[in-house]
Amino acid sequence: MRTRSIRFLLGMLTVVFAGLLVVPLATAQAAPKGADVKSGETASGEVGAEAIIPGRCEYTSSQPTVSIGSSGNAVRQVQCEYNWATTGTNIAIDGQFGPITRSAIIRFQGCVGIATDGVVGPITWSHLNYWAASNYYPPGC
């Protein structure tokens, strides 16, 4: 039980500096079970995490900023990762970023303690990648 608690706490540990999320510490030690995490750069040149989660979410490794009105494989990846990262009712993986997907993303952003704007940018992608590949859920999510 103690090992599980320590692993959970390590999974929760993140470093936030100047509003930029650095990859969670636990992924620096070992990728969560079932994840193929590759380091990459965001459009602004910042180092981020790029993830395809084999057996879970394999729509695209592209991580553009998506929000209401967006559509396509990046939105399918967001919807799939959201479903794996949270408990409760799953959202449809239809590739359309509408009001249901926006509400779900706002809920997720609140659970992980980041800005709740309903936009999936580099910080939200980082959290989705981590929690969707993890065997745990964010507290209250």
C-alpha positions, 0 to 999 in steps of 0.5 A: 500500500505504501509503494502505491501511495508513493507512486501516486504522489510521484505521479502527481508531482509536477513542476510549474515555472512561469506558467509552463508545465515541465513534464511530470517527474514520474515520466522522467524516471519511467514512462507509465505502463503502455505509453510511448512517450517521445520528447519533442518541441512545441511550435514555440520551441519549448520541450514538451511531451509527444505521446501515442498511447498504444492500445489506447489512443492512436489517432495522431502524435500531432498536438496543435492547439485545438478549441471549440470549432476544431475538428479532425484527428487531433480532436479525436486524440484529445477526446480519447485521452480525456476518456482514459484520463478521467472517471465517469461518463466518456465523451464521444470520439467524433473529431468535433470539438463542440460544447460537450468536449469543451465542457469536458476539457474545462473539467479536466483542466480544473482537476489538474489545477491549470487554467480552465479556458477550454482550449487544449494547448501545450500545457493541457496536452502535457497533462492529457498525455500523462494522465491518459497513459497513467494507471491512476486518475487526477484527484477528483477527476 
